[in-house]
Amino acid sequence: RNEIKSALIEVENAPNILEALEDMLVHYACVEPHERRALMFEIGAEALRNPDIAKLMTETDDAFTAMIRATVVGAVDAGRIKPHGDIDTIFDLLSVLGDGILWRATLRPDLDHRNSIRRIFALVRQQLLTSTTDTPLACPA
């Protein structure tokens, strides 16, 4: 949890919060060792069989979700990003996208996840959340 807290503090303090969120996802999907992501999913599978592990996983997920949600909502409230739609729905979509990208990066480390993340965030910036700072709207192929 402390690692995530530190990463989110960096996101909150970044000049461009959307770029910082994108960089955070790139880090966890592309830079962190593949074995670390795989272990996370193995622990998740164990949580299906072990109520104590399930409780820890749920608490950790709830804490992470609350922290990142507070970061995004705080940026909206501060005028740093402008939502194009219901912020709760946008946040849910971002959460599912992040989980899916981490899952795919774990199962298919051979794919170019960095480029996928860049393209997805270009779409996020165009359609869902606009930064109030200068942000490129297109991702180079």
N, C-alpha and C positions, 0 to 999 in steps of 0.2 A: 504493500500500500504506500509506503514512503516513497518508493520509486515513482509511482504514478502521481503522487502529490507533487513531487519535485518537477516532473514533466509538465504538469498542468500549471504550476506556478510560472514556468518558462512560457507556456502558451499565453497565459493571462498578461504577462509583461512584454510579449512580443509586439513589435510595431504593427504587424498584420496577423490577426488571430487565425484567419482561415489558412494562411500559409503555414502557420505554426502547427495547427491541427493536422494539416496534410503531412508536414514533416514528421510529426509524432507517429502517425500511422505508417509512413514509410519506414521509420526506424523499427517499429515493432514487427512489421511484416517482411522487411527486406534486410535489415542490418542485424537485428538480434539473431543469435544462432538458431538454426532450424530445430535443433534438439530441444531448445527451451520452449518453443511454440508447441512442439509435439508433446512435451511433458505436461503442458497446461491442459491439452485435450485429454491426455491419459488421466490426469487428476479429475477432470470433468466426468469421464466415464466411470471412474471409481465412485464419484459422488452419487451415481445412480444406484449403487449397491450399498453404500455406507452412509447412514444418516448424519454421522458426525462430519464427514467430509462434505456432504451436501450442505450442511449448515454453514461451514466455513466458506464454501464456494458462493453460496447465496449472499452471505454477509459481505464478502469481498466484491461481488458483482454489484450489490446495492450501493456500497460505498463508492466504487468507481463511477457508477452511473450518476450518483448524486453529485460527485465532484465535477464530472465533465458537463453535466447538465447545468450546474451553477456557473461554470465557465462560459458556456454558450449563452445562457439567459443573461448573465451579467454583461456580456459584450453587447447583446441586443439592447438591454436597458441603458447602457452607457453610450449607445449610438455608434458603436464600433462596427457593427454589422446590422444589416436590414433584412429581416425575413420576408420572403415572398410566399406567405401562407401561414397556416397555424404553426406556431413554434413547437408545440408538443408533437405534432405529426412530423415536422422536419427533424426534430431531435430523435424520434423513434426511427425514422429512416436512416439517419446518420449512424445510430447505434447498430442497426441490423447490417448496414453496409460495412461498418468496421469489423463486426464479428465475422461476416462472410468473407471479407478479404483475408483476415487472419486464418480462417479455416482453409481457404483456397491456397494461401501461401504455404500452409503446413502440408497439405496433400499434394500440391503441385509446385515444388520449389524450382522446377525447371522453367516456369513461365516468367515473363517480365512483369512482375507485380508493381514495380516502381512506376512503369509507364501506365499501367491500368489505374493506379491511384491518382496519378497526375490527370488523366483524362476524366475520371470520375469527379475529382474536385473542380475541374474546369466546368463541368456540368452543374455541380453544386453551386458554384459562384454565379453561373448564368441564370439558373432557374430557381434556386432555393434561398440562398443567403448571399447578399451583396456586401462586400467589404466597403467601408467608408474611406479606406485608404486605397492607394493605387494598387490594383491587383490585375495581373494578366487574366483575360477571360478565355484564352485558348491555350491549350497544351500542345507543345510541339510533338509531332509524331515520333 
